[in-house]
């Protein structure tokens, strides 16, 4: 983005009003839910970070290049990516094909494909504005969870001298510590992390031990009742089976809650329908603009407003 584009975007955003109910939140009362939109804004040079579909396509391409999938299987999976609506099922089948023993730590080709796709992530960080904003809020007590497999936030945070930790649902003790606010720079990956393929979760059966643990479920669901979730770069998160099981299925009176979701407003009719639908989940949908390029600066300005409203702004 050149300076003239950046200037135009920022001038448009300066006239935009932010919801008072959001910017008056204390950072410690927020929980950020990070989706693929954040990674896409930070590292646009890696297509696999842009969406679930792009990630699966990249893994298939890597499998073809590494010759770890039969050409017939490659063609079949490419058809499934185009035709099937449930991409989680496609991803699950792809993993099983390349690593029939994903329940343990035995060798598998899926890990090799992931390493090929996500190799040297730190070299691809082009626009760290969103990550800087997230770290700014984390410094004040905002919690973070993500549906992403990448660890761009942790990599960037470590570069800034932060004691970042990547957490997944397998480690009960760590999850409980994080949920209780004891891991300041912890990022909970509810689908797992690409560096640990055996910990990646793609369907409800993959985390049944978590959902069957009443202590973990109560602590996690209590977050949805007591924190204001702010969805950043999330498209279909509420349809995500894992997110639903962890936070939505048993949480009652969701309409009485107050969460927020930043979205791209491409179509007014679709946008206002989404607003009405999401209010049933206690989520206020907010547009960051009509162009994805506006997303990083909007998040930066929003973070500034949240900090500006606080009694001790110097901490920000």
C-alpha positions in Angstrom: 0.0 0.0 0.0 1.5 3.3 -1.1 1.4 6.5 1.0 -1.4 8.1 -1.0 -3.6 5.0 -0.5 -2.8 4.9 3.2 -3.6 8.6 3.6 -6.9 8.2 1.8 -7.9 5.2 4.0 -6.9 7.0 7.2 -8.8 10.2 6.3 -11.9 8.0 5.7 -11.5 6.3 9.0 -11.0 9.5 11.0 -14.6 10.5 10.1 -15.9 7.0 11.1 -17.5 6.8 14.5 -16.7 3.8 16.8 -19.3 2.2 19.0 -19.1 3.8 22.5 -20.0 0.5 24.1 -16.8 -1.0 22.6 -14.2 1.7 23.0 -15.2 2.1 26.6 -14.4 -1.5 27.4 -11.5 -2.1 29.6 -8.9 -4.2 27.7 -9.0 -6.8 30.4 -12.7 -7.3 29.7 -12.0 -8.1 26.0 -11.2 -11.5 24.4 -9.9 -11.3 20.8 -10.9 -14.1 18.5 -8.4 -14.1 15.6 -9.3 -15.5 12.2 -7.6 -15.9 8.8 -8.3 -12.3 8.0 -5.6 -11.2 10.4 -3.0 -13.5 8.9 -4.0 -12.5 5.4 -3.4 -8.8 6.3 -0.1 -9.5 8.0 1.4 -11.9 5.5 -0.4 -11.5 2.1 2.4 -13.3 0.4 1.3 -16.7 1.8 -2.0 -17.7 0.1 -2.5 -20.5 2.6 -3.1 -18.0 5.4 -6.0 -16.3 3.6 -8.7 -18.8 4.2 -9.5 -22.4 5.0 -10.0 -23.2 1.3 -6.6 -21.6 0.4 -4.9 -23.6 3.2 -6.3 -26.9 2.0 -5.4 -26.1 -1.6 -1.8 -25.3 -0.5 -1.5 -28.5 1.4 -2.7 -30.5 -1.7 -0.2 -28.7 -3.9 2.6 -29.4 -1.4 1.6 -33.1 -1.4 1.7 -33.2 -5.1 5.1 -31.5 -5.3 6.5 -33.8 -2.6 4.9 -36.8 -4.3 3.3 -38.1 -1.1 -0.2 -38.4 -2.6 -1.1 -40.5 -5.6 -2.0 -38.3 -8.6 -5.5 -39.7 -8.6 -6.0 -38.7 -4.9 -4.6 -35.2 -5.7 -7.2 -34.8 -8.5 -10.0 -36.1 -6.2 -9.2 -33.8 -3.3 -9.1 -30.8 -5.7 -12.6 -31.7 -6.8 -13.7 -31.9 -3.2 -12.3 -28.5 -2.3 -14.4 -27.0 -5.1 -17.6 -29.0 -4.6 -17.9 -29.7 -0.8 -19.3 -27.1 1.5 -17.9 -28.7 4.6 -14.2 -28.0 4.3 -13.4 -29.4 7.7 -14.5 -32.8 6.5 -12.3 -32.5 3.4 -9.3 -31.4 5.5 -9.9 -34.3 7.9 -10.0 -36.8 5.0 -6.8 -35.3 3.6 -5.0 -35.6 6.8 -6.1 -39.3 7.2 -4.9 -40.0 3.7 -1.4 -38.8 4.4 -1.2 -39.8 8.1 -3.4 -42.7 9.0 -2.0 -42.7 12.5 -2.7 -39.1 13.5 -3.6 -40.2 17.0 0.0 -40.7 17.9 3.4 -39.2 17.1 4.5 -41.7 14.5 5.9 -40.3 11.2 3.4 -38.9 8.7 3.6 -36.9 5.5 1.0 -34.4 6.6 3.6 -32.7 8.8 6.0 -32.4 5.9 3.3 -30.7 3.8 2.5 -28.3 6.6 6.2 -27.4 7.0 6.4 -26.8 3.3 3.4 -24.5 3.3 4.3 -22.5 6.4 8.1 -22.4 6.1 9.8 -19.3 7.4 6.7 -17.4 8.4 8.7 -14.6 10.0 10.1 -13.6 6.6 6.7 -13.0 5.2 5.4 -10.4 7.8 4.8 -7.4 5.6 2.2 -5.4 7.5 2.5 -5.8 11.3 0.0 -3.1 12.2 -2.7 -5.5 13.3 -0.2 -7.6 15.4 1.1 -4.4 17.0 -2.4 -3.5 18.0 -3.2 -6.9 19.4 0.0 -6.9 21.5 -0.9 -3.4 22.7 -4.2 -4.8 24.1 -2.6 -7.9 25.5 -0.2 -5.7 27.5 -3.4 -4.4 29.2 -4.9 -7.8 29.9 -6.8 -8.7 26.7 -7.0 -12.4 26.1 -6.5 -14.0 22.7 -7.6 -17.2 21.0 -7.4 -18.1 17.4 -8.8 -20.6 14.9 -5.6 -20.2 12.8 -2.9 -22.9 12.5 -0.1 -20.3 12.2 1.8 -18.6 15.0 2.5 -15.2 13.3 1.4 -13.3 16.4 3.7 -15.3 18.7 6.6 -14.9 16.3 6.1 -11.1 16.1 5.6 -10.8 19.8 8.8 -12.7 20.5 10.6 -10.3 18.2 9.2 -7.5 20.4 10.6 -9.1 23.5 7.3 -10.5 24.8 7.1 -13.9 26.5 4.6 -15.4 24.0 3.2 -18.9 24.5 1.3 -21.0 22.0 -1.3 -23.1 23.7 -3.6 -25.9 22.5 -6.5 -27.8 23.9 -4.4 -30.9 24.7 -2.8 -29.3 27.7 -5.5 -29.0 30.3 -3.3 -27.3 32.9 -2.2 -24.6 30.5 -5.7 -24.1 29.2 -7.0 -23.6 32.7 -4.2 -21.1 33.5 -4.9 -19.2 30.4 -8.6 -19.1 30.9 -8.1 -17.8 34.4 -5.9 -15.0 33.1 -2.6 -16.3 34.4 -0.7 -16.5 31.1 -0.5 -12.9 29.9 0.9 -13.5 26.5 -0.7 -16.9 25.8 -2.5 -17.5 22.5 -4.9 -20.4 22.6 -5.1 -22.3 19.2 -8.4 -24.1 19.4 -7.6 -26.0 16.2 -4.0 -26.6 17.2 -0.8 -25.4 15.6 1.0 -26.4 12.4 4.2 -27.2 14.3 2.4 -30.0 16.1 0.2 -31.9 13.6 -0.8 -34.5 16.1 -2.4 -31.7 18.2 -4.4 -30.3 15.3 -8.2 -30.6 15.6 -10.5 -30.8 12.7 -13.7 -32.4 14.1 -15.5 -32.7 17.4 -14.1 -36.2 18.1 -10.6 -34.7 18.1 -11.2 -32.8 21.3 -13.8 -35.0 23.1 -11.5 -35.2 26.2 -11.9 -31.4 26.5 -15.6 -31.3 26.0 -16.1 -34.1 28.5 -14.1 -32.4 31.2 -16.6 -30.3 33.2 -13.9 -28.1 34.8 -12.4 -27.1 31.4 -15.8 -26.5 29.8 -17.1 -24.4 32.7 -14.0 -22.2 32.7 -14.0 -21.7 28.9 -17.8 -21.1 28.6 -17.6 -18.7 31.5 -15.3 -16.5 29.3 -18.2 -16.2 26.8 -20.5 -15.1 29.6 -18.1 -12.6 31.3 -15.8 -11.3 28.5 -16.7 -9.3 25.4 -15.4 -11.3 22.5 -14.0 -9.2 19.6 -13.9 -11.1 16.4 -11.0 -10.0 14.1 -10.7 -11.3 10.6 -13.3 -14.0 11.3 -15.6 -15.1 8.5 -17.4 -18.3 9.5 -16.2 -18.7 13.0 -19.7 -19.1 14.5 -20.2 -22.0 12.1 -17.0 -23.6 13.3 -17.9 -26.9 15.1 -15.1 -26.5 17.6 -15.9 -22.9 18.5 -19.6 -23.9 18.8 -18.9 -26.8 21.2 -16.5 -24.8 23.3 -18.5 -21.5 23.6 -22.0 -21.7 22.1 -23.8 -25.0 22.7 -24.4 -24.7 26.4 -24.1 -21.0 26.9 -27.7 -19.8 27.6 -29.2 -16.3 27.1 -26.6 -15.4 24.4 -28.9 -12.5 23.3 -28.1 -10.8 26.6 -24.4 -10.8 26.0 -22.3 -8.1 24.3 -19.8 -9.3 21.8 -18.4 -7.6 18.6 -17.4 -8.7 15.1 -15.5 -6.5 12.6 -16.5 -7.3 9.0 -16.0 -6.1 5.4 -19.2 -4.4 4.1 -19.3 -5.4 0.4 -23.0 -5.6 0.1 -25.4 -3.4 2.2 -28.3 -5.9 2.2 -26.1 -8.8 3.3 -24.4 -6.6 5.9 -27.6 -5.4 7.6 -29.1 -8.9 7.5 -25.9 -10.2 9.2 -26.2 -7.5 11.8 -29.7 -8.6 12.6 -28.8 -12.3 12.7 -25.8 -11.9 14.9 -27.6 -9.9 17.5 -29.4 -13.2 18.3 -25.9 -14.5 19.4 -25.3 -11.3 21.4 -22.9 -10.1 18.7 -22.8 -6.5 17.3 -21.5 -6.6 13.8 -19.4 -3.5 12.8 -18.1 -2.6 9.4 -14.4 -1.7 9.1 -15.0 -0.4 5.6 -15.7 -1.5 2.0 -12.2 -2.6 1.2 -10.0 -5.2 3.0 -7.0 -2.7 2.9 -8.9 -0.7 5.5 -8.8 -3.5 8.0 -5.3 -2.9 9.5 -5.7 0.8 10.0 -9.2 0.4 11.4 -7.9 -2.1 14.0 -5.1 0.3 14.9 -7.4 3.2 15.3 -9.9 1.1 17.3 -7.1 0.0 19.7 -6.0 3.6 20.1 -9.6 4.6 21.0 -9.9 1.8 23.6 -6.6 2.9 25.2 -7.5 6.6 24.9 -10.7 6.1 27.0 -8.8 4.6 29.9 -7.8 6.5 33.0 -4.1 5.5 32.6 -3.4 5.9 28.9 0.4 5.9 29.4 0.3 2.1 29.8 -0.8 1.9 26.2 
